[in-house]
């Protein structure tokens, strides 16, 4: 009994310790915004998500706006989707750090990892100092 309680407690601590790093704000290639968690709610806005095929590869852009007067340290990552909505090469995109000064706007862009990509999502999450 004590051993199983210890294992459950460790799992909860591990999952709880990682959870704050994955929540964020996402905009997809259709312009739909999703907020997962409250860490960035009312602090930034994602807009103007656009995609354009250059050669055979989709190039994605989106605008990140800091809605507060203080600086904001975030990370962003593009996730790429094929025509059926499946993730394409999820490990091809890394989290990229970005410092947004108060009330600043920054356009970010990415290029799809292969030519099967037809859609994308941009996720922005806060950076937590350890």
Secondary structure, 3 states (H helix, E strand, C coil): CHHHHHHHHHHHHHHHHHHCCCCEEEEECCCCEEEECCCCCCCEEEEEEEEEEECCEEEEEEEEEECCCCCEEEEEEEEEEECCCCEECHHHCCCEEEEECCCCEEEEEEECCCCCEEEEEEEEEECCCC
